[in-house]
Amino acid sequence: MDLQKLTLKHIVLLGLMWIGMLIQTSTISSLSGKDQDQIINNGSSYIPFSLKTVPHTIFFEPSILAEEKAYLNKNEDTNPQISKKLISEANTFLIMNPVSVINKTKIPPSGNKHDFLSLTPYRWPDPRKPHGLPYVFYDGKINPEIYSIPDKGNLDDMIYRVKTLSLAYYFTEKQEYASKAAELLRMWFLNNSTYMNPNLTYAETVPGKDQINPSGIMAGTYISSVLDAVTLIQDSKSWTNDDQRGINLWFNKYLDWLLYSEAVGEEIQKINNHGTYYDVQISSIALYLNKTDIARKVILSATQELTPISIPDIHSLIAVKIQPNGQQPFELQRSKSLDYSIFNLLGMFKLASVGQNLGIDLWNFKTKQGAGLKKALDYLLPFALKKQIWPYQQIEPIRSEYLVDLLCQATLHYPKDRTYLQMYKSMYEGVIPSDNGNYHVCMPQFDLHKETDPGSVEAEIFR
């Protein structure tokens, strides 16, 4: 294989790594050879490396990750600028102190600082009530009071830093990056004095209300992506068998909480983005833990038609979330409805990546009425790119990092439609995609090798 000819494609493809979750070797190796081929190739056109040489990812094409590493190792003097940015940022994280849930001063209702605590972002003091309590809902308007409790920000920072460091280790095999990533993971999940309890019972609390807010599960939207980092560093000297057992135990307990806790309540039946990201968490964690029956049930639920039998899974149904024309009706009532439509579709893209690892193709799935992920994508893009006026409420400019993330994945998973590539080219520069990080690895570089197959994606980028 000519790695020089694949370089640019790999850099584009590596964008998905940053948002994905990784599964353990046993998950794929326990499957048949045919199923293994489906895991690597389903929904894509990429050629797998030997399964012995690739990390077993969910949200990334494992072969592309391995091929890119091979290229970077072979061509150290011509490493792309984007890799240099990754290493530079990883170096800044080497000297940063780890963060933990015990850093907060406010105590959760449980009295235990190990419990995660945050405020719901769109609640404000009620001017009609004494002391403004309970807070009232103003959709889309973030109350800066949420930043007074650092758990959510610290969680997001930890995830971003751990993924950056683990990628730096994967590409360079330098132990200092794995060592720092392991330190951050132990501080948040494992150390007796600093660990977070495996639940989000007190996430997104509402001042003035005593009851638990089931929407707190949204604070964990990206938490399972640290499993990417664990997989990337698990062969290092810095990550021990005890560490692996500890992280598996933590996520087993967290998965049980998601599945069975009364605190989750009615949230699991939300048909909007809350239900989508609940499914993302459950399916990706279950897959990592080799509980493929749970993951498969979630993904297959999405493919059901709306019938009396499917009502218990209504929050998962693509047939309900996406209309035949591509609209996502349960996001349109929001004050930032275009943002939320993109955000929800990104969640369904994540589910498609989980399904890809199970041999279930959600990328190209269509309901009997023709609704599907690609239809939703094609509906949104003219509005997101300002070629048409969005007919619903959007109180502020859309989050461009969401759009870049969407276009990156569209380019990778629907390669026959070159319009996504052209849109992506026009959008990527200077924009940091969502989920903490396609910034480093999902941007085509126009100054790299141009010896490409004339019909390939990377050749198209250079035109």
MIKE-340967 format. One record per residue (C-alpha): x, z, y; residue number from 1; residue in one letter. Coordinates in Angstrom, 2 decimals, always signed. Layout:
! MIKE-340967
X,Z,Y,NUM,A .
...
! end
This chain:
! MIKE-340967
+0.00,+0.00,+0.00,1,M .
+1.37,-0.96,+3.44,2,D .
+1.07,+2.28,+5.41,3,L .
+2.05,+0.66,+8.68,4,Q .
-1.01,-1.52,+8.50,5,K .
-3.22,+1.49,+7.90,6,L .
-1.86,+3.71,+10.65,7,T .
-4.45,+3.24,+13.33,8,L .
-7.37,+3.39,+10.95,9,K .
-6.07,+6.68,+9.65,10,H .
-5.86,+8.19,+13.11,11,I .
-9.47,+7.25,+13.76,12,V .
-10.56,+8.49,+10.33,13,L .
-8.77,+11.80,+10.71,14,L .
-11.25,+12.78,+13.41,15,G .
-13.71,+13.96,+10.82,16,L .
-11.24,+16.45,+9.41,17,M .
-11.61,+18.63,+12.45,18,W .
-15.29,+19.20,+11.93,19,I .
-15.50,+19.39,+8.22,20,G .
-15.44,+22.02,+5.54,21,M .
-13.07,+21.82,+2.60,22,L .
-13.84,+22.59,-1.03,23,I .
-11.59,+24.06,-3.66,24,Q .
-9.83,+21.95,-6.27,25,T .
-12.11,+23.22,-9.01,26,S .
-15.19,+21.74,-7.36,27,T .
-14.02,+18.15,-7.80,28,I .
-11.80,+18.54,-10.86,29,S .
-14.74,+19.93,-12.82,30,S .
-16.66,+16.67,-12.37,31,L .
-16.47,+13.51,-14.40,32,S .
-14.16,+10.69,-13.41,33,G .
-17.14,+8.66,-12.22,34,K .
-18.38,+11.55,-10.08,35,D .
-14.89,+12.03,-8.68,36,Q .
-14.87,+8.42,-7.54,37,D .
-18.26,+8.98,-5.91,38,Q .
-16.97,+12.05,-4.12,39,I .
-14.08,+10.16,-2.59,40,I .
-15.80,+6.87,-1.87,41,N .
-19.54,+7.44,-1.51,42,N .
-20.83,+6.22,+1.85,43,G .
-17.49,+4.71,+2.83,44,S .
-15.15,+1.84,+2.11,45,S .
-11.91,+3.78,+1.79,46,Y .
-9.46,+3.59,-1.13,47,I .
-8.65,+6.97,-2.70,48,P .
-5.17,+8.27,-3.27,49,F .
-4.45,+10.04,-6.54,50,S .
-6.59,+13.15,-6.78,51,L .
-3.38,+15.05,-7.42,52,K .
-2.12,+14.39,-3.90,53,T .
-5.14,+14.95,-1.68,54,V .
-6.84,+18.04,-0.29,55,P .
-10.41,+18.14,-1.55,56,H .
-12.33,+17.86,+1.68,57,T .
-16.02,+17.62,+2.37,58,I .
-16.16,+16.12,+5.84,59,F .
-13.14,+13.85,+5.56,60,F .
-12.07,+11.07,+3.29,61,E .
-9.39,+12.92,+1.30,62,P .
-7.33,+9.82,+0.58,63,S .
-7.07,+8.96,+4.26,64,I .
-5.79,+12.44,+5.04,65,L .
-3.09,+12.12,+2.39,66,A .
-2.18,+8.59,+3.49,67,E .
-1.80,+9.65,+7.09,68,E .
+0.49,+12.48,+6.06,69,K .
+2.53,+10.03,+4.03,70,A .
+2.82,+7.71,+7.00,71,Y .
+3.82,+10.47,+9.40,72,L .
+6.47,+11.72,+6.99,73,N .
+7.85,+8.22,+6.48,74,K .
+7.89,+7.31,+10.17,75,N .
+8.92,+10.49,+11.96,76,E .
+10.52,+8.60,+14.83,77,D .
+7.30,+6.74,+15.60,78,T .
+4.77,+9.54,+15.20,79,N .
+1.77,+8.77,+17.38,80,P .
+1.26,+10.66,+20.59,81,Q .
-1.86,+12.22,+19.17,82,I .
+0.16,+14.01,+16.48,83,S .
+2.52,+15.30,+19.12,84,K .
-0.45,+16.77,+20.98,85,K .
-1.60,+18.51,+17.83,86,L .
+1.82,+20.07,+17.23,87,I .
+2.20,+21.03,+20.87,88,S .
-1.07,+22.92,+20.88,89,E .
-0.31,+24.54,+17.53,90,A .
+2.94,+25.78,+19.06,91,N .
+1.04,+27.49,+21.88,92,T .
-1.11,+29.30,+19.33,93,F .
+1.94,+30.69,+17.54,94,L .
+2.46,+33.22,+20.33,95,I .
-1.19,+34.18,+20.83,96,M .
-2.55,+37.47,+19.56,97,N .
-5.27,+37.32,+16.90,98,P .
-8.84,+38.23,+17.86,99,V .
-11.46,+40.27,+16.04,100,S .
-15.01,+41.59,+16.34,101,V .
-13.60,+45.01,+17.11,102,I .
-12.33,+43.74,+20.49,103,N .
-15.73,+44.30,+22.07,104,K .
-16.68,+47.46,+23.97,105,T .
-20.44,+47.22,+23.45,106,K .
-21.59,+48.73,+20.16,107,I .
-24.15,+46.88,+17.98,108,P .
-27.45,+48.65,+17.20,109,P .
-26.02,+49.52,+13.79,110,S .
-23.33,+51.63,+15.44,111,G .
-20.70,+49.59,+13.57,112,N .
-18.22,+47.54,+15.60,113,K .
-17.51,+45.44,+12.53,114,H .
-20.95,+43.86,+12.97,115,D .
-20.97,+40.64,+14.99,116,F .
-22.81,+40.99,+18.31,117,L .
-23.89,+38.42,+20.88,118,S .
-26.64,+37.71,+23.39,119,L .
-28.99,+34.75,+23.20,120,T .
-27.84,+32.26,+25.85,121,P .
-31.14,+31.19,+27.44,122,Y .
-32.65,+34.61,+28.21,123,R .
-32.78,+36.05,+31.73,124,W .
-34.14,+39.22,+33.35,125,P .
-37.89,+39.03,+33.93,126,D .
-38.43,+39.47,+37.70,127,P .
-41.94,+40.78,+37.02,128,R .
-40.81,+43.69,+34.85,129,K .
-39.00,+46.96,+35.60,130,P .
-35.30,+46.50,+34.99,131,H .
-36.12,+42.91,+34.00,132,G .
-36.83,+43.88,+30.40,133,L .
-37.45,+42.27,+28.04,134,P .
-35.55,+39.16,+29.05,135,Y .
-37.51,+35.90,+29.22,136,V .
-36.69,+32.39,+28.05,137,F .
-35.46,+29.66,+30.41,138,Y .
-34.61,+26.71,+28.21,139,D .
-31.25,+25.12,+28.88,140,G .
-30.17,+27.66,+31.50,141,K .
-27.24,+29.72,+30.22,142,I .
-27.10,+33.32,+31.41,143,N .
-23.41,+34.13,+32.09,144,P .
-24.09,+37.66,+30.90,145,E .
-23.50,+36.34,+27.38,146,I .
-19.76,+36.29,+28.11,147,Y .
-19.70,+40.07,+28.56,148,S .
-19.67,+40.38,+24.76,149,I .
-16.65,+38.48,+23.41,150,P .
-17.58,+38.08,+19.73,151,D .
-18.99,+34.55,+20.01,152,K .
-16.15,+33.28,+22.16,153,G .
-13.58,+34.96,+19.95,154,N .
-15.15,+33.45,+16.84,155,L .
-15.03,+29.96,+18.33,156,D .
-11.44,+30.46,+19.49,157,D .
-10.38,+31.70,+16.07,158,M .
-11.94,+28.70,+14.34,159,I .
-10.29,+26.24,+16.72,160,Y .
-6.86,+27.85,+16.47,161,R .
-6.93,+28.22,+12.70,162,V .
-7.89,+24.58,+12.21,163,K .
-5.19,+23.39,+14.61,164,T .
-2.54,+25.50,+12.91,165,L .
-3.61,+24.50,+9.42,166,S .
-3.45,+20.83,+10.32,167,L .
-0.02,+21.33,+11.82,168,A .
+1.07,+22.96,+8.58,169,Y .
-0.46,+20.23,+6.44,170,Y .
+1.35,+17.46,+8.30,171,F .
+4.70,+19.22,+8.83,172,T .
+4.82,+21.74,+5.94,173,E .
+6.37,+24.23,+8.35,174,K .
+5.54,+27.74,+7.21,175,Q .
+5.19,+29.21,+10.68,176,E .
+1.92,+27.33,+11.19,177,Y .
+0.46,+28.50,+7.88,178,A .
+1.67,+32.02,+8.55,179,S .
-0.10,+32.18,+11.90,180,K .
-3.29,+30.65,+10.52,181,A .
-3.27,+33.19,+7.71,182,A .
-2.75,+36.01,+10.23,183,E .
-5.78,+34.91,+12.24,184,L .
-7.93,+34.57,+9.13,185,L .
-6.95,+38.00,+7.83,186,R .
-7.65,+39.60,+11.19,187,M .
-11.18,+38.16,+11.37,188,W .
-12.26,+38.31,+7.73,189,F .
-10.03,+40.53,+5.60,190,L .
-8.14,+43.40,+7.24,191,N .
-9.81,+46.77,+6.71,192,N .
-9.53,+47.76,+10.35,193,S .
-10.60,+44.47,+11.95,194,T .
-12.84,+42.49,+9.57,195,Y .
-16.26,+41.12,+10.52,196,M .
-19.12,+42.17,+8.28,197,N .
-20.46,+39.05,+6.50,198,P .
-23.70,+38.70,+8.42,199,N .
-25.08,+37.68,+11.83,200,L .
-27.84,+40.27,+11.96,201,T .
-27.12,+41.15,+15.60,202,Y .
-26.24,+37.69,+16.87,203,A .
-28.21,+36.27,+19.81,204,E .
-29.97,+39.55,+20.54,205,T .
-32.55,+39.66,+23.33,206,V .
-32.16,+42.50,+25.86,207,P .
-35.26,+44.66,+25.89,208,G .
-36.37,+43.71,+22.38,209,K .
-35.65,+45.91,+19.40,210,D .
-36.32,+43.38,+16.70,211,Q .
-33.63,+41.19,+15.21,212,I .
-33.53,+37.58,+16.43,213,N .
-33.49,+35.17,+13.45,214,P .
-31.96,+32.51,+15.72,215,S .
-28.73,+34.43,+15.38,216,G .
-27.80,+32.16,+12.49,217,I .
-26.86,+29.58,+15.12,218,M .
-23.85,+31.69,+16.06,219,A .
-22.48,+30.66,+12.67,220,G .
-22.92,+26.93,+13.19,221,T .
-19.20,+26.25,+12.68,222,Y .
-18.04,+29.36,+10.82,223,I .
-17.73,+27.65,+7.45,224,S .
-15.30,+25.13,+8.90,225,S .
-12.55,+27.75,+8.59,226,V .
-12.68,+26.89,+4.91,227,L .
-10.99,+23.64,+5.94,228,D .
-8.04,+25.68,+7.10,229,A .
-7.99,+27.81,+3.96,230,V .
-7.75,+24.73,+1.78,231,T .
-4.98,+23.23,+3.89,232,L .
-2.80,+26.35,+3.76,233,I .
-3.65,+27.64,+0.28,234,Q .
-0.48,+26.17,-1.23,235,D .
+1.72,+27.89,+1.35,236,S .
+3.75,+31.05,+0.84,237,K .
+1.71,+32.68,+3.59,238,S .
-1.63,+32.59,+1.76,239,W .
-1.77,+34.85,-1.27,240,T .
-4.06,+35.08,-4.26,241,N .
-5.46,+38.29,-2.78,242,D .
-6.19,+36.43,+0.45,243,D .
-8.03,+33.72,-1.48,244,Q .
-10.06,+36.25,-3.44,245,R .
-10.89,+38.06,-0.22,246,G .
-12.09,+34.95,+1.62,247,I .
-14.14,+33.87,-1.38,248,N .
-15.76,+37.30,-1.55,249,L .
-16.52,+37.26,+2.18,250,W .
-18.20,+33.88,+2.04,251,F .
-20.07,+34.78,-1.14,252,N .
-21.56,+37.76,+0.68,253,K .
-22.29,+35.69,+3.77,254,Y .
-24.02,+33.04,+1.66,255,L .
-26.14,+35.73,+0.01,256,D .
-27.09,+37.00,+3.47,257,W .
-28.13,+33.51,+4.55,258,L .
-30.19,+33.01,+1.42,259,L .
-31.86,+36.37,+0.97,260,Y .
-31.74,+38.51,+4.13,261,S .
-34.97,+39.41,+5.91,262,E .
-32.98,+39.08,+9.15,263,A .
-32.97,+35.31,+8.69,264,V .
-36.74,+35.43,+8.45,265,G .
-38.78,+32.46,+9.59,266,E .
-35.71,+30.74,+10.99,267,E .
-35.12,+28.98,+7.71,268,I .
-38.38,+27.07,+8.22,269,Q .
-37.50,+25.77,+11.69,270,K .
-37.81,+21.98,+11.63,271,I .
-35.48,+21.49,+14.59,272,N .
-31.70,+21.80,+14.79,273,N .
-31.87,+25.43,+13.65,274,H .
-33.12,+24.38,+10.24,275,G .
-30.54,+21.60,+10.11,276,T .
-27.58,+23.87,+10.77,277,Y .
-28.92,+26.52,+8.43,278,Y .
-28.78,+23.87,+5.70,279,D .
-25.29,+22.84,+6.82,280,V .
-24.01,+26.38,+6.42,281,Q .
-25.62,+26.97,+3.05,282,I .
-24.68,+23.63,+1.49,283,S .
-21.07,+23.56,+2.69,284,S .
-20.31,+27.16,+1.75,285,I .
-22.00,+26.77,-1.63,286,A .
-19.98,+23.63,-2.30,287,L .
-16.74,+25.38,-1.38,288,Y .
-17.61,+28.23,-3.73,289,L .
-18.39,+25.76,-6.51,290,N .
-22.07,+26.71,-6.45,291,K .
-22.98,+23.07,-6.59,292,T .
-26.52,+23.73,-7.80,293,D .
-27.33,+25.36,-4.47,294,I .
-25.60,+22.64,-2.45,295,A .
-27.27,+19.86,-4.42,296,R .
-30.73,+21.40,-3.98,297,K .
-30.28,+21.50,-0.21,298,V .
-29.14,+17.89,+0.02,299,I .
-31.77,+16.53,-2.33,300,L .
-34.44,+18.40,-0.38,301,S .
-33.60,+16.23,+2.62,302,A .
-34.60,+13.10,+0.70,303,T .
-38.12,+14.23,-0.17,304,Q .
-41.18,+12.59,+1.32,305,E .
-43.68,+14.85,+3.06,306,L .
-46.16,+15.97,+0.42,307,T .
-47.86,+19.27,-0.42,308,P .
-45.10,+19.87,-2.96,309,I .
-42.33,+19.46,-0.36,310,S .
-43.84,+21.80,+2.26,311,I .
-41.57,+24.74,+1.30,312,P .
-38.57,+22.52,+2.15,313,D .
-40.09,+21.04,+5.29,314,I .
-37.18,+22.17,+7.49,315,H .
-34.87,+19.92,+5.43,316,S .
-36.90,+16.70,+5.24,317,L .
-35.48,+13.65,+6.97,318,I .
-39.01,+12.27,+6.77,319,A .
-40.09,+15.07,+9.14,320,V .
-37.02,+15.32,+11.37,321,K .
-36.72,+11.59,+12.06,322,I .
-39.58,+9.22,+12.82,323,Q .
-39.56,+5.59,+11.66,324,P .
-38.48,+4.48,+15.17,325,N .
-35.53,+6.91,+15.11,326,G .
-36.93,+9.62,+17.38,327,Q .
-36.36,+13.25,+16.46,328,Q .
-39.66,+14.74,+17.64,329,P .
-38.71,+18.40,+17.30,330,F .
-35.82,+18.03,+19.75,331,E .
-37.81,+16.17,+22.41,332,L .
-39.56,+19.24,+23.80,333,Q .
-36.29,+20.80,+24.96,334,R .
-35.07,+20.74,+28.56,335,S .
-31.91,+19.00,+27.35,336,K .
-33.66,+16.86,+24.78,337,S .
-31.04,+14.09,+24.60,338,L .
-28.28,+16.63,+24.03,339,D .
-30.28,+18.34,+21.34,340,Y .
-31.16,+15.06,+19.67,341,S .
-27.47,+14.20,+19.42,342,I .
-26.60,+17.73,+18.29,343,F .
-29.22,+17.68,+15.55,344,N .
-28.07,+14.27,+14.33,345,L .
-24.51,+15.55,+14.18,346,L .
-25.82,+18.30,+11.92,347,G .
-27.48,+15.73,+9.67,348,M .
-24.20,+13.82,+9.61,349,F .
-22.57,+17.01,+8.33,350,K .
-25.18,+17.21,+5.60,351,L .
-24.42,+13.60,+4.72,352,A .
-20.78,+14.54,+4.30,353,S .
-21.74,+17.38,+1.97,354,V .
-23.95,+14.98,+0.05,355,G .
-21.12,+12.47,-0.17,356,Q .
-19.14,+15.05,-2.13,357,N .
-22.05,+15.40,-4.55,358,L .
-22.63,+11.69,-5.08,359,G .
-25.74,+11.71,-2.86,360,I .
-25.76,+9.10,-0.09,361,D .
-27.60,+10.43,+2.96,362,L .
-25.66,+8.11,+5.26,363,W .
-27.74,+5.13,+4.13,364,N .
-30.84,+6.93,+2.88,365,F .
-34.19,+5.71,+4.23,366,K .
-37.66,+7.16,+3.81,367,T .
-40.53,+4.97,+2.66,368,K .
-41.36,+4.46,+6.34,369,Q .
-37.78,+3.43,+7.16,370,G .
-36.55,+6.61,+8.86,371,A .
-32.94,+7.55,+8.33,372,G .
-29.74,+8.73,+9.98,373,L .
-28.66,+5.27,+11.10,374,K .
-32.08,+4.62,+12.60,375,K .
-31.79,+7.86,+14.60,376,A .
-28.31,+6.87,+15.71,377,L .
-29.42,+3.44,+16.89,378,D .
-32.36,+4.94,+18.74,379,Y .
-30.17,+7.39,+20.68,380,L .
-27.20,+5.25,+21.67,381,L .
-28.79,+3.04,+24.36,382,P .
-29.98,+6.16,+26.16,383,F .
-26.80,+8.15,+25.63,384,A .
-24.72,+5.25,+26.99,385,L .
-27.07,+4.88,+29.99,386,K .
-28.19,+1.40,+29.06,387,K .
-31.78,+2.63,+29.06,388,Q .
-33.48,+5.49,+30.89,389,I .
-34.20,+8.49,+28.67,390,W .
-37.97,+9.06,+28.83,391,P .
-37.81,+12.80,+28.15,392,Y .
-36.40,+15.81,+29.94,393,Q .
-32.62,+16.13,+30.30,394,Q .
-31.86,+18.57,+33.11,395,I .
-28.14,+17.87,+33.24,396,E .
-25.68,+15.16,+32.13,397,P .
-25.30,+14.98,+28.38,398,I .
-22.31,+16.59,+26.70,399,R .
-19.99,+13.63,+26.35,400,S .
-18.01,+15.36,+23.62,401,E .
-21.13,+15.27,+21.43,402,Y .
-21.47,+11.55,+22.03,403,L .
-17.82,+10.82,+21.25,404,V .
-18.13,+12.81,+18.05,405,D .
-21.24,+10.85,+17.11,406,L .
-19.57,+7.51,+17.79,407,L .
-16.44,+8.49,+15.89,408,C .
-18.44,+9.21,+12.76,409,Q .
-20.62,+6.15,+13.22,410,A .
-17.46,+4.02,+13.38,411,T .
-16.20,+5.52,+10.14,412,L .
-19.36,+5.58,+8.08,413,H .
-20.98,+2.35,+9.25,414,Y .
-17.89,+0.13,+9.52,415,P .
-19.81,-3.13,+9.18,416,K .
-21.46,-2.56,+12.55,417,D .
-18.64,-3.19,+15.02,418,R .
-20.78,-2.21,+18.01,419,T .
-20.11,+1.46,+17.20,420,Y .
-16.39,+0.79,+17.39,421,L .
-16.70,-0.88,+20.76,422,Q .
-18.80,+2.00,+22.09,423,M .
-16.30,+4.49,+20.74,424,Y .
-13.40,+2.68,+22.37,425,K .
-15.15,+2.86,+25.73,426,S .
-15.89,+6.57,+25.43,427,M .
-13.01,+8.37,+23.80,428,Y .
-10.37,+8.56,+26.52,429,E .
-10.08,+11.96,+28.10,430,G .
-13.02,+13.43,+26.23,431,V .
-12.65,+16.31,+23.77,432,I .
-15.21,+15.80,+21.03,433,P .
-17.41,+18.65,+19.88,434,S .
-16.87,+21.16,+17.10,435,D .
-13.53,+22.20,+18.51,436,N .
-11.34,+19.34,+17.98,437,G .
-11.61,+15.68,+17.17,438,N .
-9.56,+15.56,+20.37,439,Y .
-6.34,+15.45,+18.36,440,H .
-7.15,+13.08,+15.58,441,V .
-10.24,+11.00,+16.28,442,C .
-8.95,+8.87,+19.15,443,M .
-7.52,+5.39,+18.59,444,P .
-4.09,+4.95,+20.14,445,Q .
-3.54,+1.62,+21.84,446,F .
+0.26,+1.86,+21.83,447,D .
+0.74,+2.00,+18.05,448,L .
+1.68,-0.62,+15.48,449,H .
-0.42,-3.73,+15.89,450,K .
+0.41,-5.35,+12.56,451,E .
-3.09,-5.14,+11.15,452,T .
-5.46,-7.01,+8.94,453,D .
-7.35,-9.32,+11.36,454,P .
-10.66,-8.25,+9.86,455,G .
-10.04,-4.51,+9.85,456,S .
-11.38,-1.77,+12.08,457,V .
-7.93,-1.13,+13.54,458,E .
-7.50,-4.80,+14.37,459,A .
-10.78,-4.73,+16.24,460,E .
-9.55,-1.81,+18.34,461,I .
-6.68,-3.91,+19.62,462,F .
-8.85,-6.80,+20.75,463,R .
! end
